[in-house]
C-alpha cells in the first residue's frame, strides 16, 4: 500500500482492531478527521494531506515528511500544536497551509517562544491561502511559521484589505524568500506592498503580483532615488491581470525602473494580461526601454 485515505472517522479504529498497523510501504496519507497514528508503523511516509486538523507531534515520525498540506477552517486553531508539529519536520521541502475563517479562543495566550531562530530552517516552498475575515489569527499564525526560510513563498489572500494579512503579531512583514508571489482578487495597493517587500526582505529577487484589482502604481511618483535602487535590486518583476493600471503610470514606472543598464539593474519587467494596456502601447514602450520589458496575453 503506497497511498492511504482516512475518510470515515472510524477507519483508523477499524484498522487498529484488525491489526492493520504495519504499513512499511505507505508513502502518501490523506485524512479529513483528527488522526492519532501512534500505534501505526509507517517508516516511509513522506507526504501528508490533512483537512480539519494538523498531525500531532506524537502521531508519527514527522522527520520523514517532505510534502505537507493542512487545510483548517472555522475552528479555534491551536497554533502551538501547529508550531510544535512543524518543528518536528526536519526534512520538510514543501508546505501548503490553508486557513479559512479560523478564530482564537477568548482566553488564548500569545504563542510561546519557539525553539528555532527566525528564518533558520530552509524549505523549498511555502504556500499559504487565507480565506475569509479573520482578525488576530493570521498574525499569530505567521508567528508559528517565522522559523521557516523558504526559497519560494506563495500567498493567496481571499479577504478584503489583503495588506493586513502580510504581517505577524509584531507587525513584521512576513514574506521572506528569494521568490515571492502574491495573489488576491481584492483591491491591493501594489506599490506600497512592493516597497514593503523590498525594504523588509533583503534576499528577494523575483516578485510576482497576480492582482486583478491592483491599484497604487501612481505612488511611484513619490519614490526617492534610494527606493528605486532597492527596486532595481530585483532580478524579475511580474504583474499579471493588473487590469486597473493606467498607461501613464505604467509608462512612468517602467521607464524609471529600467533606466539603468541590465548589468546594474533589474533583468526583466513582465506585464501579463493587464487589460488596460494595449499591445500597441507596450510595443511603443518596448521601443523606448528595450528587451527587458516583456508582455504576454494569457
Long-range contacts (C-beta under 8 A, 24 or more apart in sequence): 1-25, 1-26, 2-26, 2-27, 2-28, 3-27, 3-28, 3-29, 3-30, 4-28, 4-29, 4-30, 5-29, 5-30, 5-31, 6-30, 6-31, 6-32, 6-33, 6-35, 7-31, 7-32, 9-33, 12-36, 12-37, 35-59, 54-78, 54-81, 54-82, 54-85, 55-85, 56-81, 56-85, 57-81, 57-84, 57-85, 57-87, 57-88, 62-88, 62-89, 62-90, 63-88, 63-89, 63-90, 63-91, 64-91, 65-89, 65-91, 65-92, 66-91, 66-92, 66-93, 66-94, 67-93, 67-94, 68-92, 68-94, 68-95, 68-96, 69-95, 69-96, 69-97, 69-98, 70-96, 70-97, 70-98, 71-97, 71-98, 71-100, 72-97, 72-98, 72-99, 72-100, 72-102, 73-98, 73-99, 73-100, 73-101, 73-102, 73-131, 74-100, 74-101, 74-102, 74-103, 75-102, 75-103, 76-102, 76-103, 76-104, 76-105, 76-108, 77-102, 77-103, 77-104, 77-137, 77-141, 79-104, 79-111, 79-140, 79-141, 79-143, 79-144, 80-111, 80-112, 80-144, 82-141, 82-144, 83-111, 83-114, 83-143, 83-144, 86-144, 86-145, 86-147, 86-148, 87-114, 87-115, 87-116, 87-147, 92-121, 92-123, 93-123, 93-124, 93-125, 94-123, 94-124, 94-125, 94-127, 95-123, 95-125, 95-126, 95-127, 95-148, 95-150, 96-127, 96-128, 96-129, 97-126, 97-127, 97-128, 97-129, 97-141, 97-145, 98-128, 98-129, 98-131, 99-128, 99-129, 99-130, 99-131, 99-134, 99-137, 99-138, 99-141, 100-131, 100-132, 101-131, 101-132, 101-133, 101-134, 102-134, 102-137, 102-141, 103-134, 103-137, 104-136, 104-137, 104-140, 110-140, 110-169, 111-140, 111-143, 111-144, 114-144, 114-146, 114-147, 115-147, 116-147, 117-147, 118-146, 118-147, 119-146, 119-147, 119-148, 119-149, 119-176, 120-147, 120-149, 121-147, 121-148, 121-149, 122-149, 122-150, 122-151, 123-148, 123-149, 123-150, 123-151, 124-150, 124-151, 124-152, 125-150, 125-151, 125-152, 125-153, 125-154, 126-150, 126-152, 126-153, 126-154, 126-177, 127-153, 127-154, 127-155, 127-156, 128-153, 128-154, 128-155, 128-156, 129-155, 129-156, 129-158, 130-155, 130-156, 130-157, 130-158, 130-159, 130-165, 131-158, 131-159, 132-158, 132-159, 133-159, 133-160, 134-159, 136-169, 138-164, 138-165, 139-167, 139-168, 139-169, 140-168, 140-169, 142-167, 142-168, 142-169, 142-174, 143-168, 143-169, 143-170, 145-174, 146-174, 149-176, 149-177, 150-176, 150-177, 151-177, 151-178, 151-179, 152-177, 152-178, 152-179, 152-180, 152-181, 153-177, 153-179, 153-180, 153-181, 154-180, 154-181, 154-183, 155-180, 155-181, 155-182, 155-183, 156-183, 156-184, 157-182, 157-183, 157-184, 157-186, 158-184, 158-185, 158-186, 159-186, 160-186, 160-187, 161-186, 162-186, 162-188, 163-188, 163-189, 163-192, 163-193, 166-193, 166-196, 172-200, 173-197, 173-199, 173-200, 173-201, 175-201, 175-204, 176-200, 176-201, 176-203, 176-204, 177-201, 177-203, 177-204, 178-203, 178-204, 178-205, 178-206, 179-204, 179-205, 179-206, 179-207, 179-208, 180-204, 180-206, 180-207, 180-208, 181-207, 181-208, 181-209, 181-210, 182-207, 182-208, 182-209, 182-210, 182-211, 183-209, 183-210, 183-211, 184-210, 184-211, 184-213, 185-212, 185-213, 186-213, 187-213, 187-214, 187-215, 188-213, 188-214, 188-215, 188-216, 189-215, 189-216, 189-219, 190-214, 190-215, 190-216, 190-217, 190-239, 190-242, 191-216, 191-217, 191-218, 191-219, 191-220, 192-216, 192-219, 194-231, 194-237, 195-219, 195-223, 195-227, 195-230, 195-231, 198-230, 198-231, 198-233, 198-234, 199-230, 204-234, 205-233, 205-234, 205-235, 205-236, 206-234, 206-235, 206-236, 206-237, 206-238, 207-234, 207-236, 207-237, 207-238, 208-237, 208-238, 208-240, 209-238, 209-239, 209-240, 209-242, 210-240, 210-241, 211-239, 211-240, 211-241, 211-242, 212-241, 212-242, 212-243, 213-243, 213-244, 214-239, 214-242, 214-244, 214-245, 215-244, 217-242, 217-245, 217-246, 217-249, 217-250, 217-253, 218-246, 218-249, 220-249, 220-252, 220-253, 220-256, 221-252, 223-256, 228-256, 228-257, 228-259, 231-257, 231-266, 232-257, 232-260, 232-264, 232-265, 232-266, 233-266, 234-266, 235-266, 235-267, 235-268, 236-266, 236-267, 236-268, 236-270, 237-266, 237-268, 237-269, 237-270, 238-269, 238-270, 238-271, 238-272, 239-270, 239-271, 239-272, 239-274, 240-272, 240-273, 240-274, 240-298, 241-272, 241-273, 241-274, 241-275, 242-271, 242-274, 243-274, 243-275, 243-276, 244-276, 245-274, 245-276, 245-277, 246-276, 247-276, 247-277, 247-281, 250-274, 250-277, 250-285, 251-281, 251-285, 254-285, 254-289, 254-293, 255-285, 255-288, 255-289, 258-289, 258-290, 258-292, 258-293, 262-292, 266-292, 267-292, 268-292, 268-293, 268-294, 269-293, 269-294, 270-294, 270-295, 270-296, 271-295, 272-296, 272-297, 272-298, 273-297, 273-298
